[in-house]
Every structure is written in C-alpha cells, then in structure tokens.
Amino acid sequence: MTPDEPVELGRASGPHGEVVLRRRGPVTELVVDGVFAMDDVDTSTERALAVEALRRCAGDRLRVLVGGLGLGWTAATVLAENRVAAVEVAELQPALVGWAGAGLLPGLPELPRDRLELHTADVAVLLAERPGRYDAVLLDVDNGPDFLVHQANAPLYEEAGLGTALAALRPGGVLAIWSADPAPALADRLGALPGAADVEHLVLPVERDGRRFDYAIVLARRGAQRSAGGPSGRSSGRE
Ligand SMILES: C[S@@+](CC[C@H](N)C(=O)[O-])C[C@H]1O[C@@H](n2cnc3c(N)ncnc32)[C@H](O)[C@@H]1O
C-alpha cells in the first residue's frame, strides 16, 4: 500500500446520506454525502472559529453550541478554554457521534463527558428550540454559505435562519460562522438584522500544496434589544 492510498476507518449511511472517515498517511479525511467536507492537513481555521468567538465573550461559566462535529477540532478548542463550563455539539450524522465515542476523531480523541454533550441533531432544530441559551454559537456545517454540504442547510444562512441563531444567544453572546471563501454577503445579511451588533468578517489565509486559500469567519454579537424569545414569527425555515 502506498502512503497516498486511503485506509477507511468508518463508513455509514443514514437519513442524511453517507459519511466516510478515512486516513491517508498522517491525514484524516471526512467525506459527507459524497462531498469532501474536510481533512486535518491544516486545522488552524477550524480552531480559530472557537478562539475568535471566545475571545469576544465576556465572563466565565460559558455555554457554547458547536454545529457540526466534523473531526472534532472546533469542539476540542472550545473545551480547551477554561472559562467554558458546557459545550453542546449538534451533529447530523449519527455515525460521527459514534466514532467520537470510539476515539476515532483526531481532534477529539477523548470525550470529557462532564462538560461535553453530543447531540445527534440538526443544529437548526437546536437553535430554534433554545432561545437565549448560549454565550457562543459556532457554525461549521458546510464549506460555507455558497458551498453547501447539504442543500437543506441553505436556510441557516438566510435572514430567518440567522435571526434564529442570534436569538439562541444570550444578550451579548457571539455567533461565528466558518466559510471556505470570503463571505461579505453573509456579513451584510447579518449586519442588516435587527439585534445584530459588532459584525466582523475575518479573512484567514491558509497555504496548502503551495497554493493560498482565503478562508473566512463571520462574527456577530447579539445586541441588547433582541427579545429573549427571538424574532417573532421567525423560524429556522428548515423542514
Ligand atoms: C466541515 S465539518 C465540521 C468541522 C469541525 N469544525 C472540525 O473542527 O472538525 C461539517 C460537519 O457538520 C455536519 N453537519 C452538516 N449539516 C449539519 C446540520 N444541519 N446540523 C448538524 N451538523 C451538520 C457534517 O455532518 C459534518 O460533520
């Protein structure tokens, strides 16, 4: 076997398509529903999603929602911050949650069960069910708003879905969204939402195989004026 030949660690099919976890030499790869979701050649931006959001959160005993689990790097970075008391992770693929339990995810080889709750769930459902609950909501469920892994995630990046995500925050809480490309339109949509404050668009250059990629993180704070129940009449728009 050559070092470039992938070794399959797990493969499972479920209601949201197939998920494959494989190792190619030292690199672990995740393919979701036939779409390359990620590998761990450079996880700096998955970790930056957590670092940048937590840096903007005041206080301690923080409660954080991460959607989705992937290879576990964002969740592990949140857990490494000692101001964080509780981390909930929403992951659509039951197999990934199982592989996390079996220690197969390189980012999260051990699960600190006292601070971590793994939900096999659509993050949009959790967001809609839990208004006013989180100090930070971190979304990395696609390759970005313009390159979806699941078409059903599209409403997350629209006005209603963003409003629901903001409403899941406590006043002053921080929403952060990862994207494989700069996403100025997403930042503009967030900036236009009543109750959103301090919108930022960070471009994070990463070099891979001699090529430069500009990944991005879009951040917004829930301002004080949004009611704890969220925007009336809005839903996540997801079935
Ligand atoms: C790119 S990976 C996340 C990578 C992660 N940030 C890390 O550090 O490893 C995207 C994950 O989101 C999951 N996902 C996609 N849509 C979702 C949804 N609506 N709710 C919850 N998880 C979802 C996928 O199954 C996949 O595990």
The ligand as an SDF file (V2000), in Angstrom:
LIG
                    3D

 27 29  0  0  0  0  0  0  0  0999 V2000
  -16.6540   20.5920    7.9740 C   0  0  0  0  0  0  0  0  0  0  0  0
  -17.3130   19.5620    9.1910 S   0  0  0  0  0  0  0  0  0  0  0  0
  -17.0200   20.4520   10.7030 C   0  0  0  0  0  0  0  0  0  0  0  0
  -15.5780   20.5060   11.0770 C   0  0  0  0  0  0  0  0  0  0  0  0
  -15.3220   20.8990   12.5040 C   0  0  0  0  0  0  0  0  0  0  0  0
  -15.4020   22.3390   12.6640 N   0  0  0  0  0  0  0  0  0  0  0  0
  -13.9460   20.4160   12.9800 C   0  0  0  0  0  0  0  0  0  0  0  0
  -13.2490   21.2070   13.6190 O   0  0  0  0  0  0  0  0  0  0  0  0
  -13.5790   19.2860   12.7440 O   0  0  0  0  0  0  0  0  0  0  0  0
  -19.0470   19.7690    8.9920 C   0  0  0  0  0  0  0  0  0  0  0  0
  -19.8690   18.8710    9.8900 C   0  0  0  0  0  0  0  0  0  0  0  0
  -21.1920   19.3780   10.0010 O   0  0  0  0  0  0  0  0  0  0  0  0
  -22.1210   18.3070    9.9680 C   0  0  0  0  0  0  0  0  0  0  0  0
  -23.4200   18.8810    9.5860 N   0  0  0  0  0  0  0  0  0  0  0  0
  -23.8260   19.2730    8.3580 C   0  0  0  0  0  0  0  0  0  0  0  0
  -25.0410   19.8370    8.4210 N   0  0  0  0  0  0  0  0  0  0  0  0
  -25.4130   19.8320    9.7240 C   0  0  0  0  0  0  0  0  0  0  0  0
  -26.5470   20.2890   10.4320 C   0  0  0  0  0  0  0  0  0  0  0  0
  -27.5470   20.8930    9.8010 N   0  0  0  0  0  0  0  0  0  0  0  0
  -26.6060   20.1000   11.7690 N   0  0  0  0  0  0  0  0  0  0  0  0
  -25.5820   19.4900   12.4240 C   0  0  0  0  0  0  0  0  0  0  0  0
  -24.4700   19.0420   11.7960 N   0  0  0  0  0  0  0  0  0  0  0  0
  -24.3760   19.2030   10.4790 C   0  0  0  0  0  0  0  0  0  0  0  0
  -21.4960   17.3410    8.9930 C   0  0  0  0  0  0  0  0  0  0  0  0
  -22.0250   16.0350    9.1470 O   0  0  0  0  0  0  0  0  0  0  0  0
  -20.0140   17.4460    9.3850 C   0  0  0  0  0  0  0  0  0  0  0  0
  -19.7010   16.5560   10.4180 O   0  0  0  0  0  0  0  0  0  0  0  0
  1  2  1  0
  2  3  1  0
  2 10  1  0
  3  4  1  0
  4  5  1  0
  5  6  1  0
  5  7  1  0
  7  8  2  0
  7  9  1  0
 10 11  1  0
 11 12  1  0
 11 26  1  0
 12 13  1  0
 13 14  1  0
 13 24  1  0
 14 15  1  0
 14 23  1  0
 15 16  2  0
 16 17  1  0
 17 18  1  0
 17 23  2  0
 18 19  1  0
 18 20  2  0
 20 21  1  0
 21 22  2  0
 22 23  1  0
 24 25  1  0
 24 26  1  0
 26 27  1  0
M  CHG  2   2   1   9  -1
M  END
$$$$
